[in-house]
Amino acid sequence: MKNKKEIEARLKDLREEIDKIDRTILDCLKRRYAVVKEVGELKRALGVKVLDLSRERAVINKILEENQGEFPEKSLKAIFLEIVHTCRTAQELQKVAYLGPEATFSHMAALKFFGRAANFLPQESVLDVFEETEAERAKFGVVPVENSIEGTVSATLDAFSDYKVKVCGEVFIPITHDLLNQSGRKEDIKKVLSHPHALAQCRKWLRKNLPSVPVEEVSSTAFAARWAAVDPSVAAIASPLAARTYHLQVVASRIEDFHGNVTRFWVIGKENPGPTGKDKTSLFFSISDRPGALFEVLSSFAKRQINLSKIESRPAKKEPWRYHFFLDCEGHIEDGKVKECIDEISRICMHLEWLGSYPAGEEE
């Protein structure tokens, strides 16, 4: 057993070693940032797009493989994602529009995909996100597309009829809802505000625990939290991030009726990411009103063993009782069988639009 002086001396040595390691890490980060900046300059000289999601995914996967489980994998991935995201800004400062205000789930999705170094631009509606992205006032936009419980966000799908942007990424965010107010006391609540989806996802809890308290729909969970921050009689159903952002207390946590709730977000822009080996392709199409037309489209995927992860119909706004279809399949448009399939169905469909091929998001 070492005596106290020996232990204190060893602690001092270890702390000095940690300080030395930290300085080495900092030097490496600065060198990486400088190298990435030069890469961006060379890409621009060649006329090559700056953002390369396939390269970024390969970098992360290689780091995790070389780690061999020695450093906690989840933390290592989070650290290197933030390094990669921050180094993007050395090549190009990315403006990202999202459904605001600050601390919405869309904001959380944007942070997850782009890291904290991007310039985030909150918007009042999904259509505003499309507008900013199409006009290139924002390089990218982040919009919700579907929820595992409430289903599709129709405003997002419908917007593709009017705006010329592509899907260039997807993000999955686990949805947990907290009841927030200024005091943290349930008896102070005279009204509950939140987004319609959040209210729907918590209806059983509200009926059981606040049966006589009125609820009111607002444009976002974060807007509800902002309101609660200035009105002590109001409670908001919002995210833990909203509680921290708007300095609210948690009355009750995880009040959603069903756990495992996840929202899928699309990253929209004018980029076309290359294949990564784990991709999705999204299509928008319409077909003639005749027996077997949809079957022919679906058969083109089936005979090539291309898996469909989603298909949904939406009303054609300018043609009553006619419908458009949205479809997601596995694979990238540069994959031979996917390209062949799309070429074939283009001869079947009245209208076919490729919405994008992009790296498949990872569910937590």
Residue pairs with C-beta under 8 A, 6 or more apart in sequence:
2 10
29 83
32 83
32 87
33 86
33 87
33 90
34 90
36 87
36 88
36 90
36 91
37 90
37 91
39 91
40 50
40 90
40 91
40 92
41 91
43 49
43 50
43 91
44 50
49 271
49 272
50 88
50 91
50 92
51 88
51 92
51 94
51 271
51 273
52 273
52 274
53 168
53 169
53 273
53 274
53 276
53 358
53 359
54 273
54 274
54 275
54 276
54 359
56 84
57 276
57 278
57 359
58 276
59 80
59 84
60 77
60 80
60 81
60 84
63 76
63 77
63 80
64 73
64 76
64 77
67 73
67 76
81 115
82 115
82 116
84 115
85 114
85 115
85 116
85 117
85 118
86 115
86 116
86 117
88 94
88 114
88 115
88 117
88 118
89 117
89 118
92 139
93 118
93 119
94 114
94 118
94 119
94 139
94 140
95 118
95 119
95 121
95 137
95 138
95 139
95 140
96 110
96 114
96 118
96 119
96 120
96 121
96 138
96 139
96 140
96 141
96 142
97 121
97 122
97 123
97 128
97 129
97 132
97 133
97 137
97 138
97 140
97 141
97 142
98 104
98 106
98 107
98 109
98 110
98 120
98 121
98 122
98 123
98 129
98 141
98 142
98 143
99 106
99 107
99 122
99 123
99 125
99 126
99 129
99 142
99 143
99 144
99 220
100 106
100 107
100 122
100 123
100 124
100 220
100 222
101 107
101 122
101 220
101 222
101 223
101 226
102 120
102 122
102 222
102 245
103 221
103 222
103 225
103 238
103 239
103 241
103 242
103 244
103 245
103 246
104 122
104 220
104 221
104 222
104 239
104 242
105 144
105 173
105 175
105 221
105 239
105 263
106 142
106 143
106 144
106 220
106 265
107 120
107 122
107 222
107 241
108 173
108 239
108 241
109 142
109 144
109 171
109 173
109 263
109 265
110 118
110 120
110 142
111 120
112 171
112 173
113 142
113 169
113 171
113 265
113 267
114 120
114 140
121 132
121 137
121 138
123 129
123 132
123 141
124 219
125 155
125 219
126 143
126 144
126 153
126 155
126 156
126 159
127 155
127 159
129 138
129 141
129 142
129 143
129 268
130 141
130 143
130 159
130 162
130 163
130 165
130 268
131 163
132 138
132 141
133 139
133 140
133 141
133 163
133 165
133 268
133 269
133 270
134 163
134 164
134 165
136 270
139 269
140 168
140 267
140 268
140 269
140 271
141 165
141 267
141 268
141 269
142 171
142 265
142 266
142 267
142 268
143 153
143 156
143 159
143 265
143 266
143 268
144 153
144 156
144 263
144 264
144 265
145 152
145 153
145 156
145 157
145 170
145 264
145 265
145 266
146 152
146 153
146 263
146 264
146 310
147 153
147 175
147 197
147 261
147 262
147 263
147 264
148 260
148 261
148 262
148 263
148 264
149 201
149 258
149 261
150 197
150 200
150 201
152 312
154 314
156 266
157 312
157 314
157 326
158 314
158 317
160 284
160 326
160 353
160 355
161 284
161 317
161 324
165 268
165 269
165 270
166 268
166 269
166 270
166 271
166 272
166 355
166 356
167 266
167 267
167 268
167 282
167 355
167 356
167 358
168 267
168 268
168 269
168 271
168 272
168 273
168 356
168 358
169 266
169 267
169 273
169 358
169 359
169 361
170 264
170 265
170 266
170 267
170 280
170 358
170 359
170 360
170 361
171 264
171 265
171 267
171 361
172 262
172 263
172 264
172 265
172 361
172 362
172 363
172 364
173 262
173 263
173 265
174 260
174 261
174 262
174 364
175 201
175 256
175 261
175 262
175 263
176 239
176 240
176 253
176 254
176 256
176 261
177 194
177 198
177 201
177 202
177 221
177 237
177 238
177 239
177 254
177 255
177 256
178 237
178 238
178 239
178 240
178 242
178 243
178 250
178 251
178 252
178 253
178 254
178 255
179 186
179 189
179 192
179 235
179 236
179 237
179 250
179 251
179 252
179 253
179 255
180 225
180 228
180 235
180 236
180 237
180 238
180 242
180 243
180 246
180 248
180 249
180 250
180 251
181 188
181 189
181 228
181 232
181 234
181 235
181 236
181 248
181 249
181 251
182 188
182 228
182 229
182 232
182 248
182 249
183 232
183 249
184 249
184 250
184 251
185 251
186 209
186 210
186 251
186 252
188 232
188 233
189 210
189 213
189 233
189 234
189 235
189 251
190 213
190 233
190 234
191 213
191 214
191 215
191 216
191 233
191 234
191 235
192 199
192 206
192 210
192 213
192 214
192 215
192 216
192 234
192 235
192 236
192 237
193 215
193 216
193 217
193 218
193 223
193 224
193 227
193 228
193 234
193 235
193 236
193 237
194 202
194 215
194 217
194 218
194 221
194 224
194 236
194 237
194 238
195 217
195 218
195 219
195 220
195 221
195 224
195 237
196 217
198 221
198 224
198 237
198 238
199 206
199 215
199 217
199 237
201 256
201 257
201 258
201 261
202 237
202 255
202 256
202 257
203 257
204 257
205 252
205 255
205 256
205 257
206 213
206 215
206 255
209 252
209 255
218 224
218 227
221 236
221 237
221 238
221 239
221 242
222 238
222 239
222 242
222 245
222 246
224 234
224 236
224 237
224 238
225 236
225 238
225 242
225 243
225 245
225 246
225 248
226 246
227 234
227 236
228 234
228 235
228 236
228 246
228 248
229 246
229 247
229 248
235 251
236 242
236 248
237 255
240 250
240 253
242 248
243 249
243 250
262 363
264 361
267 358
272 356
272 357
273 357
273 358
273 359
274 332
274 334
275 332
275 334
275 335
275 357
276 332
276 359
278 359
278 360
279 330
279 331
279 332
279 335
279 357
279 358
279 359
279 360
280 309
280 328
280 329
280 330
280 331
280 357
280 358
280 359
280 360
281 328
281 329
281 330
281 331
281 332
281 333
281 338
281 342
281 354
281 356
281 357
282 326
282 327
282 328
282 354
282 355
282 356
282 357
282 358
283 326
283 327
283 328
283 329
283 342
283 352
283 353
283 354
283 355
284 324
284 325
284 326
284 327
284 351
284 352
284 353
284 355
285 297
285 324
285 325
285 327
285 345
285 349
285 350
285 351
285 352
285 353
286 316
286 322
286 323
286 324
286 325
286 349
286 350
286 351
287 293
287 294
287 297
287 325
287 348
287 349
287 350
288 350
289 322
293 348
294 325
296 345
296 348
297 325
297 345
297 348
297 349
298 308
298 311
300 341
300 344
300 345
300 348
301 307
301 308
301 329
301 341
304 337
304 340
304 341
305 337
306 329
306 330
306 331
306 337
306 338
306 341
307 329
307 330
308 327
308 328
308 329
308 330
309 328
309 329
309 330
310 326
310 327
310 328
311 325
311 326
311 327
311 328
312 325
312 326
312 327
313 323
313 324
313 325
313 326
314 323
314 324
314 325
314 326
315 321
315 322
315 323
315 324
316 322
316 323
316 324
324 351
326 355
329 338
329 341
330 360
331 337
331 338
331 357
332 338
332 357
333 339
333 342
333 354
333 357
334 357
338 357
342 352
342 354
345 352
346 352
